[in-house]
Amino acid sequence: MVHVVAIPRRAVGILAVALLLAGCSLKAGGGALAPGAGAAVMEQKRPTRTEEYAIEDLRRIPQELGRLAVAAGERLNLSTQCRDSLLEEFRQHYFAPWRAGASGEEPAEIRGFMRQQGRVTWYGPNQRKVPKRELREILDNCALENFPSQSVPAVAVAPAHLRGLPSYQPLYKSPDDAPFDMISYPQVKLNEPLLVRHASADGVWLFVETAYSSGWLERRDVAVMDPEQVIAWMQGRFLVLIEDYAPVPDGKGVGVFRCKVGTLLPLLGEEAGTWQVAVASASEGGRAEIRRVSLPKSAAAPFPVPFQPEEIALVGNQMLGEPYGWGEIYDLRDCSALLRDFFIPFGIWLPRTSSDQIASIPGRVDLTGLPPAGKAELIKKSPPFLTLLFKPGHIMLYVGLDAAGRPLVFHDAWSIRLAGNSAPGNGGQVTGEPPGQRTQIIGLSAITTLEPGKELGLVPGASLLEKSSELGVLTTRCPASAPLAPPR
C-alpha cells in the first residue's frame, strides 16, 4: 500500500527563518548492519572476472577489499570528535541547496559558460559536426536573457542526469571521442536536495543546483518542496542504501527505481522486518508529495554506517569490476563518482570532480617534486582507505600494500598509455595515437598497483605513480589533526 504523508503548505518566504530556528540536522543515527545484510547483498554480486584482461594487475591482485581493510586495522579508527566533525561537514554540504543564500554559482559565469558551449565545434554520435543551427536552437532554449529567474527548494524524484545544456544530444570534442560527452554531468540521486534556478523556454528542462554541481534536469524529475517538508527532512533520521542498484519503489505503485549505493532515504520506522522510508514524488503542479515505501533490511542501514572492515568491504566490493562510465553515463561511474559513492554511506563528504575532491582536503601534500620512490614511501605512511591520490584528471583511493609491499589503489580507470604500435589480445585499443604510442583500455573499477600495465611497456613517465601530483588524508579535515609531512 502507498501512504501519502500530508504536510500543510505555507509561503516559501518563511523558509530562511524557519531553517535558522530549526537547527537543521541530519542526525547521526548510524549503527551496525542488520543481521545477514552483508551476505544477502553480496550473494547478488557476481565475482569480478578479470582473467581475460591483458593487464597483469587485474589477473594477479585479488579483487576484494575485505582483506585489505582488515590489514589496515587500527588505522581505520576515527575518534568520536573526528567522526562528528566529518558528519557535520557532510550535513552542511548535502543540505546546502535548501539553505537561503547558499548558492555559490555566479549567474554571469553560468550564462557565459553556456554561451561559450554554443560557439564550440562539437561532434555528434554520428561522428559528424553538430550543425551551428542545432547549437543555436539549444542555446535559445536556455532562455539566458532572464537567467536566473527563480530560487526554489526542490528534490529529485528519480535518479536523473544533469546536463550542461538542455539537450540529450551528446557533444564530443572530436569524431572518435565517445564516450566522453562533454555535457554529461553527474547523476543526481533519488531524494537529493536541489535548488531550482531557471526553466528552459520550452518548459521541458529546469536548471538546478545540487550540493556539488549544477545543470539541467528534465522537469518531470524534479518536485518543489514546501518549507515544512524541508525542515522535517533536515531534522529527521536517515537510512543509506548499502546495496548497489537496489530497487526502490516510486511510492505511486507505478514503477521501481534502480538506486545506487549512497542514496539517502528518510527513516519512518520498521514494519514486518522491513525498513519504512520516505520517497519524494511529484504531485499535480509539480509539488512534492512524501510517500512511504518498504525496503528489505539488507538493502539499507542507519546512516552513517561504521567505518569498519566489514562495512568497507560490503560497500566497496559491489563496485569492483563495474564498467567505467564517463559522467555516470549509462548509470555507471567514473573515477570521482566511484569515490564519492563509496564514502557517502560513512558520512564522509566528497565533491564530484577529481580536482575538487583533492582540493577539499586542507592538509594535502604536493608530490610533484618527489621521485617515484619518495612518493611510494609517503603513500605507505598514509592511512589506507582514508588517503586520496590525485593525478591531473584522475583520483584514486590508497587501500594498502600487495605481497611485494607495493601500494595498491581502488579506482575507476579508463586507460593507460603504452609504448609501441601492436595491441594486446583483449582488443582494448583505440585508434589515432601518436607515433610509437597507444592507449590500452582498462575500462572498469579495480584494485591495481600504481603501475598497471608496466609489463606491457608503459610510455616513459606515464605510470600512475610518476604522474601522481597530490596526496590528501581525509582526516586532516578533522579538528587538531596533523597534516602528513613529505619525506626528507
BATORTOR-40669 format. One record per residue (C-alpha): z, x, y; residue in three letters. Coordinates in steps of 0.001 Angstrom, whole numbers, plus 500000, padded with zeros to 6 digits. Layout:
<sites>
ZXYALA...
</sites>
This chain:
<sites>
500000500000500000MET499242501136503537VAL502033500870506101HIS501380500951509847VAL504285502279511898VAL504430500116515019ALA505111502137518169ILE505154500458521589PRO502808501686524302ARG503748502753527800ARG501946504540530568ALA500703508039529792VAL502092509115533156GLY505641509277531744ILE504652511915529221LEU505626515045531153ALA509119513762531992VAL509661512357528513ALA508834515651526844LEU511283517522529038LEU514050515067528223LEU513252515046524522ALA513712518781523999GLY510624518595521765CYS511432520299518497SER509557520928515295LEU512733521194513263LYS513484523853510694ALA513604521683507605GLY512436524267505094GLY513736524749501611GLY512809525622498059ALA509690524249496419LEU510002521121494314ALA510701521990490635PRO507450522929488934GLY505445522725492159ALA504035526225491877GLY502981525824488265ALA501397522447488954ALA499312523809491801VAL498212526984490031MET497145525087486900GLU494355523675489047GLN493288527107490309LYS490563528788488283ARG491105532528487666PRO489169534735490047THR486191536184488180ARG485146539468489733THR483824541418486754GLU480226540762487823GLU480726542453491198TYR479275545902491792ALA482306546969493834ILE484861548719491650GLU487903547462493586ASP487079543888492596LEU486900544805488911ARG489856547198488813ARG492527545637491031ILE494314542550489636PRO493514539693491991GLN497051538342492109GLU499673538682494860LEU502846537926492897GLY503468541420491516ARG502866542950494942LEU505256540506496604ALA507935541292494014VAL507375545020494556ALA507900544532498297ALA511480543498497513GLY513891543591500441GLU511108544479502866ARG510228540775502850LEU513689539792504053ASN513772538342507551LEU517024537928509428SER518069534419510421THR517564535386514055GLN514043536607513361CYS513134533532511299ARG514403531235514051ASP512519533199516693SER509237533072514757LEU509637529347514107LEU510326528631517770GLU507234530637518693GLU505221528590516184PHE506551525347517650ARG505684526356521204GLN502111527176520246HIS501482524294517852TYR502506521562520299PHE501060523256523411ALA498173520745523772PRO500725517946524255TRP502731519668526970ARG501928518774530566ALA500211521644532327GLY499943523684529128ALA496174524075529313SER495196527712529549GLY491469527072529911GLU489800527613533273GLU487247524809533827PRO484863527060535749ALA484917529594532931GLU484189526909530321ILE481338525456532363ARG479871528904532907GLY480089529762529229PHE478289526598528119MET475564527072530713ARG475128530630529513GLN474646529412525933GLN471822527220527173GLY469985530275528535ARG470206532421525394VAL467283532787522996THR468518531191519790TRP467026530736516334TYR467448527632514212GLY467839527052510445PRO464038527216510127ASN464171530840511414GLN462146529846514473ARG463189529975518121LYS465023526873519296VAL462811525266521973PRO464186525513525502LYS463710521762525806ARG466209521173522978GLU468729523519524579LEU468375521717527912ARG468985518377526189GLU472130519726524533ILE473342521186527816LEU472603517960529716ASP474705516111527144ASN477694518282528137CYS477818516438531499ALA479120519593533139LEU478739518267536677GLU482108516480536331ASN483808518716533748PHE486711518287533033PRO487014514548533510SER490338513809531761GLN493512515278530266SER494754513060527444VAL497049513957524492PRO495322513193521203ALA495390514006517500VAL492812514919514872ALA492399512012512451VAL490329514075509991ALA489687517722509192PRO486871518445511636ALA484826521321513015HIS484959522443516619LEU481535523230518056ARG480696525398521032GLY478182522789522201LEU477923519063521393PRO475454519520518541SER475453520260514826TYR472300522348515254GLN473199525908514135PRO472326528617516640LEU471638532102515278TYR471100535357517185LYS468123536343515034SER465842534650512478PRO467759536074509494ASP471272535860510966ASP472511532997508770ALA475308532147508055PRO476536533364511462PHE476144530196513516ASP477416531296516916MET478623527857517988ILE480555527219514760SER484159527280515933TYR487381526802513919PRO488139523842511730GLN490803521517513108VAL493283520263510528LYS494245516640509945LEU497089515579512311ASN496598518574514590GLU497655518137518255PRO494746518043520714LEU494173517621524426LEU491016515695525336VAL489400517153528468ARG485933515615528588HIS483319513385526926ALA479634514032526332SER477050511998528211ALA476085510094525059ASP479745509368524207GLY479455510861520722VAL481472514023521416TRP484791514912523047LEU485664518318524430PHE489184519144523247VAL491688521943523475GLU493732522964520458THR496614525414520346ALA494199528272519595TYR490694527280520683SER488578524670522437SER485285522975521758GLY483515519741520918TRP484604517280518218LEU482950514017517305GLU484814511138518932ARG485377509469515548ARG487598512415514511ASP489976512030517481VAL492588509411518444ALA494600509170521662VAL498389509485521306MET500922507442523310ASP503908509268524875PRO506346507708522391GLU504167508796519485GLN504038512326520837VAL507821512503521254ILE508526511075517800ALA506061513519516256TRP507514516534518026MET511129515677517213GLN510588514932513541GLY510717516943510342ARG507509518115508707PHE506030518861505344LEU503374521522504951VAL500646521452502340LEU501064524262499806ILE498164523072497648GLU494808524187498989ASP492268521393499453TYR494898518832498498ALA493699515202498535PRO495423513286501357VAL494765509522501736PRO493454508406505119ASP496098505673505332GLY493497502926505630LYS492710502701501946GLY489146503730502730VAL488926507418501863GLY490697510650500999VAL490585513950502893PHE490468517423501329ARG493101519248503373CYS493751522964503409LYS496998524826502940VAL498885524782506237GLY498195521153507147THR501396519742508698LEU502450516153507990LEU505490514365509480PRO508013513628506736LEU509060509979506486LEU511037510139503240GLY510831510262499447GLU509950507451497084GLU509463507341493308ALA509086511105493007GLY506588511386495871THR506676512521499462TRP506176509822502075GLN504350511285505060VAL502687510126508278ALA498942510338508801VAL497274509510512103ALA494196507296512101SER492088505764514860ALA492510502077515649SER490237499888517728GLU489711501508521106GLY490304504996519727GLY494105504914519952ARG496273506447517246ALA497980504432514541GLU500547506249512418ILE500281505259508760ARG502490506015505772ARG500904507621502705VAL502213509146499475SER501727512714498266LEU502697514367494963PRO505769516570495262LYS503683519530494051SER501229519292496963ALA503652519916499827ALA507048521354500705ALA509508521032503593PRO508332523167506496PHE508770526104506737PRO508815527401503173VAL510888530532502401PRO509114533849502875PHE509806534967499315GLN507669536327496427PRO507215533003494602GLU506051531180497708GLU503901534090498909ILE502119534207495553ALA501669530440495410LEU500100530200498857VAL498020533379498722GLY496741533268495155ASN494977529963495760GLN492897531610498477MET491822534626496414LEU488247534660495169GLY487100531912497517GLU483682532336499192PRO483541533677502735TYR482735531074505395GLY481980532198508964TRP483781529937511419GLY485086527957508411GLU481570526654507736ILE481294524520504582TYR485093524031504661ASP485601527713503757LEU487392530555505584ARG486583533790507349ASP488973536730507785CYS491090535312510612SER491191531785509149ALA492478533242505867LEU495456534954507503LEU496195532074509839ARG496319529573506962ASP498350531993504836PHE501118532272507438PHE501343528641508610ILE503486527428505662PRO506064530101506532PHE506272529020510167GLY504634532202511454ILE502049531640514168TRP498754533457514404LEU495932532729516840PRO492478532091515399ARG490292535166516039THR490889538639514633SER491155540253518077SER493604537595519293ASP495676537942516126GLN496291541650516538ILE496786541225520304ALA499554538676519607SER501772541467518227ILE503595543266521062PRO504573546328519024GLY501116547125517674ARG500120550760517205VAL496849552366518283ASP495277554122515295LEU492119555411516933THR493381558968517410GLY494646559388513855LEU492756560922510925PRO492381558735507812PRO495336560436506108ALA497541559765509132GLY496503556117509194LYS497277555751505484ALA500710557336505989GLU501596554896508760LEU500357551907506771ILE502508552891503783LYS505598552947506033LYS504907549401507196SER506384546279505548PRO503975544641503079PRO502897541052503825PHE504067541420507441LEU501613544078508644THR498203543258510092LEU495491545891510112LEU492583545489512521PHE489157546974512936LYS486759545523515507PRO485576542200514114GLY487868542155511070HIS491550541543510267ILE493470542367507068MET496990541971505665LEU498634545023504114TYR500200543930500795VAL501394547128499091GLY500108550038497015LEU497938550380493934ASP498873552539490933ALA497455555598492689ALA499563554993495807GLY496675553767497978ARG497243550932500475PRO495948547525499408LEU494868544745501752VAL494375540988501359PHE491347539907503378HIS488198537807503504ASP485323540266503642ALA481654539619504289TRP480066543025503640SER480276546814503605ILE477769549427504787ARG476271551726502143LEU474064554778502408ALA470713554694500599GLY467995552139500044ASN468460550853496489SER470604547811495813ALA473174547488493013PRO472573544915490361GLY474521541952491738ASN471888541067494339GLY474291541288497247GLY471962542946499736GLN470293541804502930VAL467045542976504474THR466184544555507810GLY468577547506507526GLU468375550774509477PRO466622553567507557PRO468932555042504968GLY471479552216505164GLN472003548865503524ARG474501546041503663THR476283545230500422GLN477641541686500453ILE481195541100499237ILE481423537534500492GLY484857536474499281LEU488601536791499798SER490090539589497734ALA492659542341497330ILE490989545724497854THR491758549244498917THR490729550351502392LEU487654551989500865GLU485942549216498880PRO482545550391497664GLY483390554083498015LYS481941554749494573GLU478608553274495742LEU478316555658498674GLY479649554279501949LEU477966555205505208VAL479993558174506558PRO482798556944508784GLY482278553302507764ALA485255552687505466SER487871550128506466LEU490412552946506724LEU488238555028509045GLU487296552013511168LYS490851550637511465SER491895550836515099SER495215548961515356GLU498221548105513211LEU500793545439514017GLY504010544330512320VAL504731540645512856LEU508487541152513031THR508103543162516247THR507828539723517869ARG511479539140516959CYS514368539986519315PRO515738543532519124ALA513039544700516709SER511807548261516998ALA508052548931517030PRO506680551261514389LEU506167554796515668ALA502955556682514838PRO503385559726512591PRO503627563117514312ARG
</sites>
